[in-house]
């Protein structure tokens, strides 16, 4: 597991690179960054909490802008990926002894989903693809894979049209949720894009992230409630909700779907993990 020795991290705020380091666990880096990110397959926005020590005065001022975009990448040298992209909801800086401590909270699409509105009436016989696409466009986030997913017609037994027409009025997120569920889909927002899946489906049927003791699996998976298996791994790319993952250990050997991921990291500490909740496929 030598490829996991050196860790990498970068934080971008408002289009400006704030922190970018290769972390070996021993060097005295000028910036300490601590993060906790929660992502799942529900309609509730993914969320991040990040604490940064001793940012410059200019960078500290950026955190006061609630509309600013934040992007975090983390992993290991040559194998890092985006683990969060969203907008700041809250930020503050305080003094703790000799240190300036800046903390911000960010969400993935919360403002857009909360404020989106739609008021459309569709005639009888309207195709379901047209309806769900229009609802997605009204949500204020990137429509992601919606068009491709509904055009592929993967839902078995789903209706193809609304024979009596349909009216979508009110919060666009609520209306999209209503239509998606009626057609057998589940959805979430991942990195600013709608991710539409068949119930229990995965983002890529043909590929799986393989987790073994030599590819990032930490310790032994644990069985939880409702068939959930709890897995801890290093920060390797691809461990996002909806992804197909193959877990191989003495206790568990099989294919699963990632339901929830919690990333935790500390550029001066030991934490550099992805804690997963997965369900068998």
N, C-alpha and C positions, 0 to 999 in steps of 0.2 A: 504493500500500500504506500510505496514511496511517493506516488503521484499525489497523495493527499497531505504531504508534509507541509508544503507552502500554501498559505491561504491568500485569497485576493478579495478585494472589496472596493466598491466605488459608490459614491453618493452624488447625485446630480440634483440641484435645486434650481428651478426656473431656467434651465438651459445652461447652467454653469456648474462645472465640476467642483464640488466642495471638498471631497475626500477621495483619494485613490491611492491604495496602498497594497503592497505585497507583505503579508504578515507572517513572520516565522515564529512568533510566540516568544521571542527573546529580545528583539531590538526595541529600543526606546523610541517609539513613534511619536510624532508631535501631536497627533489627534487620536483620541480614544473614541470609538463609536460602539454603542450598545444598541441592539435592535431586537424587536419581537414583532413578528408579522403573522397574522392569522388569515388563511384563505380557505374557502370551502365552496360547496356546490349549491348553497342556498341563494336566495335573492338578496339576502343581506350583504351590504358591501364589505369586501375584504378590508382589513384595517392594519395599520402599521404604527408602532410607537418607536421612536428613535431618540436616543440621547447622545449628544456630541459634546466633547470637552474641548474648551479653548479654541472655539471658532474665532475667526477674525471679526472685527466689529462690523464690517460690511456684510459678511455672511450671516452674522447674527441678526442683522436687520431684515434679511430676506425671510426669516422664519415668521416675522410678524405679518406677512402677506398670506392671507388665508386662501387665495386663489392660485398660489404657486404650485407648479407641478414638481413632484418628487419621484425620482427613479433610483432604485437600489439594485445593484448587482453584487452577487457574492458567490464564492465557490473556492476553487483551488487553482493554482497556476495552470493556465491553459484550458480550464474547465469551469468557467464561471457562467452565470446566466442571470437574467432579470428575475428577481424574487418579489418585487413590488413596483407598481407604477400607479400613482394616484395624486390627488390634490390635498394640500394641507387643510386641516380643519381647525387646528389649534397649535400655537407655538409660543414658547416663552423662554427667557434666559434669566438665570439667577447666579449669584456669586456663592461659591462654596469654598471657603478658605482661599487658596491661591488660584482656584480654577473658576473659569466661566463655564457654566453647565447649561447647555441649550437642549430643550426637549420639544419635540413636535409629534403630533398625531395626524395621520393622513388616512384617507379612505379612497377606495377605488370606485369612482362614479357616484358617490352618495348624493352630492348636490344635484347632479343631472337627473338622477332617478327620482329624487324627492320633488323636484320642481317641474318635471316634464308634464305636459298637458296634451290631450288629443280630443278632437271633436269631429268625428267622421261617421257618415252613414253610408253603408254599402247596400247595393241593390240585390234582390234575390238572385241566386245562382252565382254569386261572386266566388272565385276560387280561393281556397284557403291560403295559398301561397301569397296572393296579392294582399290579403288582409294582414297576415302576420308580418310581412315585410313593411307595410305602412305603419303598423304599430311599433315595430322595432325602430324605424326611422324617427319616430316622434320621441324616443326616449332620451335623446341627447348624447348618447354614447355611440361609439363605432358599432355598426350592425354586425360585425364579426362574421361568423359562419352561417348566419340565418338564411341567406339566399341559397347558398350551396346545400344546406341541410334540407330545407323544405323542397327544393327542386329535385333532390335525389329520391324522394318518395319512399323513405325507409320505414315509415310507420305502418305497421301491418294493421289493416282494418280501419284505418283512420278515414274520416270523411274527406272528400275531395273538394267540396264546395259547401257554402252556407245557403241552403235552399230557400230559406226565408229572409236572406239578407242578415245584416248584423250592424248594430250601432256601437261604436266605441266612443265613450265620452267620460272625461275625468282625467285622473292621473294616468299618464301613458304607461307607466310601469305596471300599475294594477291591471290595465286593460290588456297589455301584452301578456302578463301572467295568466290572465283568464283564458286568452286564446291559446297560448302555448299548452297549458294543462289540458284543455279540451281536445287537443290534437295528439296528446300523449308525449309531449316534450317536457323536459326540465331545463332550466337555464340558470346562468349566473353571469356575472361580469368579471372577466379576468384581464387585467392589464388594460382597462379601458375599452374592452370589446365584449359584446355579447357572445357567450358560449352556449350554443343550443345543442342538447343531446337527447336521444331517445331515453326513456326511463331506463336507468341502469346501464346506459351506453357509455362508451369511452371515446376519447378524442381521436385515437388512432387504433383501429382494429388490428393492424398488421405489425405494430411495433410495441415493444414493452421495455421499460427501464428495468434492468436486471440488478437486483440487490442481493449480494452475497457478502460474506466476511471479507472478500478481497476487492469488492467493488463499492464499498461504503456502508454496508449494514453494520450497525452497532448493537452488540448484545443479542438478546433473544426476544423475538416478537412475543407479545402477550395478548391473549384472548380477552375481549371485553364483552359488553352487552350487545344484543341484537346482531350477533355474527361479526361484529367489528373486531379487527385485529390491529393492535397498536404496534407500530414499528418505528424505531429510531435509526436514522441514517446520517451520514455526513452530508454536507451541502453539495450534492452532485446535481447536475442539470436535469431538468425534466420532471421533478417531483411536484407537479402541480395537480390540483384537483381535477378529476376527470381522466387522468392519465392511467393507462394500463401499466401495471408493474408486476414483475415476477420476483417473488421473495423466496429465497432458498436458504434454509437453515436446518438445524437438527430437528427443531420443533415444527417448522412450517415449510411447506414446499408447494407452491401453486401460483396461479395468476389472480390478481386482485385489481379493483378500481380504487384509486385514491379519492376518498371522500373529503378529507380535511388535512391541511398541512399547516404546521406551526414552525416557522423558522426562528431560531434564536442564535444570536451571535454577539461576541465581544472581542474587539480587535486586540485587547490586552488580556483576555481571559481564555478559559477553556471552551466556552460555548461556541459551537460552530455546527449546529445540528438542524435537521429537518425531522420533526416528529409527525408521523403520519397516522391517520386512521383510515384503514382500507377494508374493503368488503370483497369476498370471493366472487369471481366471475364464473 
